Amino acid sequence: MNIKKLLIEAENKGADFSDIRILNSESEKISVKNDDIDSIQKDLNSQYGIRVFHKGGWGFSYGNNENEIGKYFDKALKMAKINSNMLKEKIKLKNFKTYQDKIKTKGESFTNFDIKERIDKLVNLSKKTEHKNLINKQIVTLFLRKEHQYMNNFGADIYQESEHFNFYFKGVGKKDSKIREIFTRKGMCASYDVFKKLDLDRIVHEELERFKTLFIARKAPAGKFPIVLNNSLSEVFFHEAVGHACEADAVLKNASVLKEKIGKKIAPDFLTLSDDPSLKTSHGFFVYDDEGIKAKKTKMIENGVFKNYLQSIETANRMNTELTGNGRAQNAICFPYPRMSNTVLKKRDFSIEELFEGIKKGIYAKESSGGVVEPTNGNFLFGAKEGYLIENGKITKPLLDVSFGGNILTILNKIEKIADDSLMGFPGFCGKRGQIVPVGGMSPHIKISEAMVGGDNGNIE
């Protein structure tokens, strides 16, 4: 199938812009529960997605039979013309820089090794995973290899290979009448030989050690307290509370608290926050986005001043601004939208110990257990997987059910200190408009002078 010819034909039939994404992928998921194989899932997938832009309207079609690609170009063009006729506001897509490139993965792929090797590894790990309080355990690995071809009528022709792996461990423990859960995850955009070098025994053992504090922990106090967030929770906070409000489609829909904030000071002078897909091996790494735009570091906040929204081709044209390379889609049959990649907070000069200094009574919160954010008004609520009471500058009692909330713009200005210990954060999968994409980040510890903490009645037993 001559794709370049089809792109030219679409243009001759009235398309202002057209592109195609062809994706071939292979995935494998192995789950082991309590030393036995729970499930094995393998999947091979081949698909393509075609977009056509005509006088402000988009048409999108997809399929998996390459012999019918020409028919789907016509279908997408027909949809674009229909959508264009329904629009009151019509925009034009400016011509932009295109690339011709071929990105090959380095290292060994999991597809080159017998699955039995990975099954045996997980079963043996499960059998070695013991703790006196452990009553249930699950270990999961997920591998994904993608071969992605992108072409458009402006001249782009990009081939990219990528590999991701994720490792999960979940345990349930019981002591007397108390039930506690532990969970950890490791994920990277990297090859199978990188995965084989991971010390999985250490990762699992460190998580099992959390039972010691979970069974003696007490309910967190409720009220306004100084709070210190560790690397992982700090990264999740900035991703959820700030990053989503920076996505340009939310701004255009009047659904972002950061609308009309470019050039305005919204945080302390020492705070700089970026989106950076170029962090190699990070969970949100890519070289080109799903619209063929080369990935680059985009400063969202620089020295406290809000600088940029994260853009797709469409939103950048609607806002008359530069492309940032954040047009992302879950796969070829999903439409690309502005999405984050890796959320990176610039480290500063304080030691972690200095963040605790001067706190008479406060909270140390570690890792994320989930949360909710409303980008429209900036309100948020996060839960911490692990928490401790801070008393007179020292970490003391372990806490359960630590949550903290507030408003993005208020909390940003209550960040007092940023530590010097920047680390790769918790690998995640970000959901938006029914699509899931891998994301990551890098962040140091931060100190917030005051946040609303949810827990018990303000007292500690």
C-alpha positions as CSV (number, residue, x, y, z in Angstrom):
1,M,0.0,0.0,0.0
2,N,1.5,3.3,-1.1
3,I,0.7,5.6,1.9
4,K,2.4,8.7,0.4
5,K,0.1,8.4,-2.6
6,L,-3.0,8.2,-0.4
7,L,-1.9,11.3,1.6
8,I,-1.5,13.2,-1.7
9,E,-4.9,12.0,-3.0
10,A,-6.6,13.1,0.2
11,E,-5.1,16.5,-0.2
12,N,-6.2,16.7,-3.8
13,K,-9.8,15.8,-2.6
14,G,-9.8,18.8,-0.2
15,A,-7.9,17.7,2.9
16,D,-5.9,20.6,4.5
17,F,-4.0,18.0,6.5
18,S,-4.0,14.3,6.9
19,D,-1.9,11.7,8.8
20,I,-1.8,8.0,9.5
21,R,-0.5,6.1,12.5
22,I,0.2,2.4,12.0
23,L,0.9,0.4,15.1
24,N,2.0,-3.2,15.6
25,S,2.3,-4.3,19.2
26,E,2.9,-7.4,21.3
27,S,2.1,-7.6,25.0
28,E,2.4,-10.2,27.8
29,K,1.0,-10.2,31.3
30,I,1.9,-12.8,33.9
31,S,0.2,-13.0,37.3
32,V,1.2,-15.2,40.2
33,K,-1.0,-15.5,43.3
34,N,0.2,-17.2,46.4
35,D,3.0,-19.2,44.5
36,D,0.7,-20.4,41.7
37,I,0.2,-19.1,38.2
38,D,-3.0,-17.0,38.2
39,S,-3.2,-16.0,34.6
40,I,-1.1,-15.5,31.4
41,Q,-2.2,-13.1,28.8
42,K,-0.5,-12.6,25.4
43,D,-1.7,-10.3,22.7
44,L,-0.6,-9.4,19.2
45,N,-2.2,-6.4,17.7
46,S,-2.0,-4.5,14.3
47,Q,-4.1,-1.4,13.7
48,Y,-4.1,2.0,12.0
49,G,-5.7,5.3,12.6
50,I,-6.3,8.0,9.9
51,R,-7.0,11.7,10.6
52,V,-8.1,14.2,8.0
53,F,-8.6,18.0,8.7
54,H,-10.8,20.0,6.4
55,K,-11.6,23.7,7.0
56,G,-11.7,23.4,10.8
57,G,-13.3,20.0,11.0
58,W,-11.6,16.7,11.9
59,G,-12.5,13.3,10.5
60,F,-11.1,10.1,12.1
61,S,-11.3,6.5,11.1
62,Y,-9.4,3.3,12.0
63,G,-9.1,-0.3,11.1
64,N,-6.7,-3.3,11.0
65,N,-6.9,-4.4,7.4
66,E,-4.1,-2.6,5.5
67,N,-5.8,-3.5,2.2
68,E,-8.7,-1.1,3.1
69,I,-6.6,1.9,4.1
70,G,-7.6,3.8,1.0
71,K,-11.3,3.3,1.9
72,Y,-10.7,4.7,5.4
73,F,-8.9,7.8,4.1
74,D,-12.1,8.5,2.1
75,K,-14.3,7.8,5.2
76,A,-12.2,10.2,7.4
77,L,-12.3,12.9,4.7
78,K,-16.1,12.6,4.4
79,M,-16.4,13.0,8.2
80,A,-14.1,16.0,8.2
81,K,-16.3,17.8,5.7
82,I,-19.4,17.0,7.6
83,N,-17.9,18.3,10.9
84,S,-16.6,21.4,9.1
85,N,-20.1,22.3,7.9
86,M,-21.3,22.2,11.5
87,L,-18.7,24.5,13.0
88,K,-19.1,28.2,13.6
89,E,-15.5,28.8,14.4
90,K,-13.1,27.4,11.8
91,I,-9.3,27.3,12.2
92,K,-6.5,26.6,9.9
93,L,-3.6,24.3,10.6
94,K,-0.3,26.1,9.9
95,N,2.5,24.1,8.3
96,F,5.0,22.9,10.8
97,K,8.4,21.3,10.9
98,T,8.3,17.6,9.9
99,Y,10.8,14.8,10.5
100,Q,12.0,11.7,8.7
101,D,13.5,9.4,11.3
102,K,13.9,5.8,12.4
103,I,14.2,5.0,16.1
104,K,15.3,1.5,17.1
105,T,15.2,0.1,20.6
106,K,18.5,-0.9,22.2
107,G,19.0,-4.0,24.2
108,E,17.1,-7.3,24.2
109,S,13.3,-7.6,23.7
110,F,11.2,-9.9,25.9
111,T,9.9,-11.3,22.6
112,N,13.3,-13.0,22.0
113,F,13.1,-15.1,25.1
114,D,11.0,-18.1,26.1
115,I,8.1,-17.0,28.4
116,K,9.0,-20.0,30.7
117,E,12.0,-17.9,31.9
118,R,9.7,-15.2,33.2
119,I,7.1,-17.6,34.6
120,D,9.8,-19.4,36.6
121,K,11.3,-16.1,37.8
122,L,7.9,-14.9,39.2
123,V,7.0,-18.3,40.8
124,N,10.4,-18.6,42.5
125,L,10.2,-15.0,43.7
126,S,6.7,-15.6,45.1
127,K,7.9,-18.8,47.0
128,K,10.7,-16.7,48.5
129,T,8.4,-13.9,49.6
130,E,7.5,-14.7,53.2
131,H,6.4,-12.7,56.2
132,K,4.8,-13.8,59.4
133,N,1.8,-11.5,58.8
134,L,1.4,-12.1,55.1
135,I,-1.8,-14.0,54.2
136,N,-2.2,-13.2,50.4
137,K,0.3,-12.0,47.8
138,Q,0.3,-11.3,44.1
139,I,3.2,-10.6,41.7
140,V,2.6,-9.3,38.2
141,T,4.8,-8.5,35.2
142,L,3.6,-6.6,32.1
143,F,5.7,-6.3,29.0
144,L,4.8,-4.2,25.9
145,R,6.6,-3.8,22.6
146,K,5.5,-1.3,20.0
147,E,6.4,-0.6,16.4
148,H,4.9,2.7,15.3
149,Q,4.9,4.3,11.9
150,Y,3.7,7.9,11.5
151,M,3.3,9.8,8.2
152,N,1.5,13.0,7.1
153,N,1.0,15.0,4.0
154,F,3.4,17.7,5.2
155,G,6.2,15.2,4.7
156,A,6.7,13.4,8.1
157,D,7.8,9.8,7.9
158,I,8.8,8.4,11.3
159,Y,9.3,4.9,12.5
160,Q,9.6,4.3,16.3
161,E,10.2,1.2,18.4
162,S,9.6,1.2,22.1
163,E,9.4,-1.2,25.0
164,H,7.9,-0.9,28.4
165,F,7.9,-3.1,31.4
166,N,6.0,-3.0,34.7
167,F,6.4,-5.0,37.8
168,Y,3.8,-5.1,40.6
169,F,3.7,-6.6,44.0
170,K,0.7,-6.6,46.3
171,G,0.4,-8.1,49.7
172,V,-2.3,-8.4,52.4
173,G,-1.3,-8.9,56.0
174,K,-3.2,-9.7,59.2
175,K,-2.2,-9.3,62.8
176,D,-4.8,-9.9,65.5
177,S,-7.9,-8.3,63.9
178,K,-6.1,-5.8,61.8
179,I,-5.9,-6.2,58.0
180,R,-3.3,-4.1,56.1
181,E,-2.4,-3.9,52.4
182,I,1.0,-3.1,50.8
183,F,1.7,-2.4,47.2
184,T,4.7,-1.4,45.1
185,R,5.4,-1.0,41.4
186,K,8.4,-0.5,39.2
187,G,8.1,0.6,35.6
188,M,10.3,1.9,32.8
189,C,10.5,2.5,29.1
190,A,13.4,0.0,28.7
191,S,14.4,-3.3,27.3
192,Y,14.1,-6.8,28.8
193,D,17.8,-6.9,29.8
194,V,17.2,-3.8,32.0
195,F,14.3,-5.7,33.7
196,K,16.5,-8.7,34.3
197,K,19.0,-6.6,36.2
198,L,16.4,-5.4,38.7
199,D,16.8,-6.7,42.2
200,L,13.2,-7.8,42.6
201,D,13.9,-9.6,45.9
202,R,15.0,-6.3,47.4
203,I,12.0,-4.4,46.0
204,V,9.6,-6.9,47.5
205,H,11.5,-7.2,50.8
206,E,11.5,-3.4,51.3
207,E,7.7,-3.4,50.8
208,L,7.2,-6.2,53.3
209,E,9.0,-4.2,55.9
210,R,6.2,-1.7,55.8
211,F,4.0,-4.2,57.8
212,K,6.1,-3.3,60.9
213,T,4.8,0.3,60.9
214,L,1.3,-0.4,59.4
215,F,0.3,-2.6,62.4
216,I,1.3,0.0,65.0
217,A,0.1,3.0,63.1
218,R,-2.7,5.2,64.3
219,K,-5.2,7.4,62.6
220,A,-3.8,10.7,61.3
221,P,-4.8,13.9,63.0
222,A,-7.3,16.2,61.2
223,G,-6.7,19.9,60.7
224,K,-4.3,22.3,59.2
225,F,-0.6,21.2,59.5
226,P,2.7,21.7,57.8
227,I,3.3,18.8,55.5
228,V,6.4,17.3,53.9
229,L,5.9,15.2,50.8
230,N,8.5,12.6,49.7
231,N,9.7,12.4,46.1
232,S,7.0,10.1,44.8
233,L,4.1,11.9,46.3
234,S,5.5,15.3,45.3
235,E,5.7,14.1,41.7
236,V,2.1,12.8,41.8
237,F,0.9,16.1,43.3
238,F,2.5,18.2,40.6
239,H,1.3,15.8,37.8
240,E,-2.3,15.7,39.0
241,A,-2.8,19.1,40.6
242,V,-0.8,21.2,38.2
243,G,-0.1,19.2,35.0
244,H,-3.7,18.5,34.1
245,A,-4.6,22.1,34.4
246,C,-1.7,22.9,32.0
247,E,-3.2,20.7,29.2
248,A,-4.4,23.1,26.5
249,D,-7.6,21.4,25.6
250,A,-8.8,21.9,29.2
251,V,-7.9,25.6,28.9
252,L,-9.8,26.0,25.7
253,K,-12.9,24.4,27.3
254,N,-12.7,26.8,30.2
255,A,-11.9,23.8,32.4
256,S,-8.6,25.0,33.9
257,V,-7.8,27.1,36.8
258,L,-4.7,28.2,34.9
259,K,-6.5,29.8,32.1
260,E,-5.1,33.3,31.3
261,K,-2.3,32.7,33.7
262,I,0.6,32.8,31.2
263,G,3.2,35.4,32.4
264,K,1.7,35.6,35.8
265,K,3.4,34.6,39.1
266,I,1.6,31.6,40.6
267,A,4.4,30.1,42.8
268,P,7.5,31.0,44.8
269,D,10.5,32.3,42.9
270,F,12.5,29.1,43.6
271,L,9.9,26.8,41.9
272,T,10.4,25.6,38.3
273,L,8.3,22.8,36.9
274,S,8.6,21.2,33.4
275,D,7.2,18.5,31.3
276,D,10.0,16.4,29.8
277,P,9.5,13.3,27.6
278,S,13.2,13.2,26.8
279,L,14.1,11.5,30.2
280,K,15.6,8.2,28.9
281,T,14.2,5.0,30.5
282,S,11.5,7.0,32.3
283,H,8.0,5.7,32.1
284,G,6.8,8.7,30.1
285,F,9.8,8.7,27.6
286,F,9.3,9.1,23.9
287,V,11.2,10.7,21.0
288,Y,8.3,11.8,18.9
289,D,4.7,12.3,20.0
290,D,1.7,10.7,18.3
291,E,1.5,13.6,15.8
292,G,5.1,13.3,14.7
293,I,6.3,16.3,16.7
294,K,9.8,15.9,18.3
295,A,9.7,15.7,22.0
296,K,11.2,18.5,24.0
297,K,11.3,19.9,27.5
298,T,8.6,22.4,28.1
299,K,8.7,24.7,31.2
300,M,5.2,25.1,32.6
301,I,6.4,27.2,35.6
302,E,9.8,29.0,35.6
303,N,10.9,30.8,38.8
304,G,7.3,31.0,40.0
305,V,6.0,32.4,36.7
306,F,3.5,30.4,34.6
307,K,5.0,30.0,31.1
308,N,3.4,27.4,28.9
309,Y,0.5,25.1,28.3
310,L,1.0,21.6,26.8
311,Q,-0.1,21.5,23.2
312,S,-1.3,19.2,20.4
313,I,-1.3,20.4,16.8
314,E,-4.9,21.6,17.0
315,T,-4.7,23.4,20.3
316,A,-1.4,25.1,19.4
317,N,-3.1,26.4,16.2
318,R,-6.2,27.5,18.1
319,M,-4.0,29.4,20.6
320,N,-1.6,30.6,18.0
321,T,1.4,29.4,19.8
322,E,4.3,26.9,19.5
323,L,4.0,23.2,19.4
324,T,5.3,21.4,22.5
325,G,5.1,17.8,21.3
326,N,2.4,16.6,23.7
327,G,-0.1,15.1,21.3
328,R,-0.5,11.6,22.7
329,A,-2.9,8.7,22.2
330,Q,-3.2,5.3,23.8
331,N,-2.9,3.6,20.5
332,A,-3.5,4.1,16.8
333,I,-7.3,3.8,17.0
334,C,-7.4,6.6,19.6
335,F,-7.4,10.3,18.7
336,P,-4.3,12.3,20.1
337,Y,-4.9,15.0,22.7
338,P,-2.6,17.2,24.8
339,R,-1.1,14.9,27.5
340,M,1.7,15.0,30.0
341,S,4.8,12.8,29.7
342,N,7.2,13.2,32.7
343,T,6.5,15.9,35.2
344,V,9.8,17.3,36.5
345,L,10.3,19.6,39.5
346,K,13.7,21.3,39.6
347,K,15.6,20.4,42.8
348,R,17.0,23.1,45.1
349,D,19.6,23.3,47.9
350,F,17.9,22.1,51.1
351,S,18.7,18.8,52.6
352,I,15.8,16.5,53.5
353,E,16.5,17.1,57.2
354,E,16.2,20.9,56.7
355,L,12.7,20.5,55.5
356,F,11.6,19.1,58.9
357,E,13.4,21.9,60.9
358,G,11.0,24.2,62.8
359,I,7.9,21.9,62.5
360,K,6.5,21.7,65.9
361,K,3.7,19.3,64.8
362,G,3.2,18.2,61.2
363,I,2.9,15.4,58.8
364,Y,5.4,13.5,56.7
365,A,3.5,11.9,53.7
366,K,5.0,9.2,51.4
367,E,3.8,7.7,48.2
368,S,0.4,8.1,46.7
369,S,-2.7,6.0,47.3
370,G,-4.9,7.9,44.8
371,G,-6.8,11.2,44.8
372,V,-9.1,13.5,43.0
373,V,-8.5,16.8,41.2
374,E,-10.8,19.3,39.7
375,P,-8.7,21.4,37.2
376,T,-11.6,23.8,36.6
377,N,-11.4,25.3,40.1
378,G,-8.1,23.9,41.3
379,N,-9.4,21.9,44.3
380,F,-7.7,18.6,45.1
381,L,-7.6,15.8,47.6
382,F,-4.8,13.2,47.8
383,G,-4.2,10.1,49.9
384,A,-0.8,9.0,51.1
385,K,0.2,5.3,51.2
386,E,2.4,5.9,54.2
387,G,2.5,8.7,56.8
388,Y,4.3,9.8,60.0
389,L,3.8,12.4,62.6
390,I,6.5,15.2,62.8
391,E,7.1,16.5,66.3
392,N,9.7,19.2,67.1
393,G,11.4,18.6,63.7
394,K,11.7,14.8,64.2
395,I,9.7,11.9,62.5
396,T,7.9,10.0,65.3
397,K,4.7,8.0,65.2
398,P,3.5,6.1,62.0
399,L,0.1,7.2,60.8
400,L,-2.8,5.6,58.9
401,D,-5.2,7.2,56.3
402,V,-3.2,10.4,55.7
403,S,-4.9,12.6,53.2
404,F,-4.3,16.3,52.3
405,G,-6.2,18.7,50.2
406,G,-6.6,22.3,49.2
407,N,-6.5,24.6,46.2
408,I,-3.7,24.4,43.6
409,L,-3.0,28.1,43.5
410,T,-3.1,28.5,47.3
411,I,-0.9,25.4,48.0
412,L,1.7,26.4,45.3
413,N,2.4,29.6,47.2
414,K,2.6,27.7,50.5
415,I,5.6,25.6,49.3
416,E,8.4,26.8,51.6
417,K,11.3,24.5,50.7
418,I,12.4,22.2,47.9
419,A,15.1,19.6,48.7
420,D,18.1,18.5,46.7
421,D,17.3,14.9,46.4
422,S,15.5,14.6,43.0
423,L,14.6,11.0,42.2
424,M,12.6,9.3,39.4
425,G,9.0,9.1,40.7
426,F,6.4,6.4,40.9
427,P,5.7,5.1,37.3
428,G,2.1,5.6,36.4
429,F,-0.7,5.4,33.8
430,C,-2.6,8.6,33.3
431,G,-6.3,8.4,32.3
432,K,-8.1,11.0,30.2
433,R,-11.0,10.8,27.8
434,G,-11.1,7.1,28.2
435,Q,-7.4,6.7,27.2
436,I,-4.5,5.5,29.2
437,V,-0.9,6.5,28.5
438,P,2.3,5.8,30.5
439,V,3.6,8.8,32.5
440,G,6.4,9.4,35.0
441,G,8.3,12.2,36.6
442,M,11.2,13.3,38.7
443,S,10.9,15.3,41.9
444,P,12.6,16.1,45.2
445,H,11.0,16.3,48.7
446,I,9.0,19.5,49.3
447,K,7.7,21.3,52.4
448,I,4.3,22.9,52.4
449,S,3.8,25.4,55.3
450,E,0.1,24.5,55.7
451,A,-2.4,22.1,54.2
452,M,-5.7,20.6,55.3
453,V,-5.0,17.1,56.6
454,G,-7.8,14.6,56.9
455,G,-7.8,11.9,59.6
456,D,-9.1,11.5,63.1
457,N,-10.1,14.3,65.5
458,G,-6.8,16.0,65.7
459,N,-5.3,13.8,68.4
460,I,-2.8,11.0,68.3
461,E,-3.0,8.1,70.6
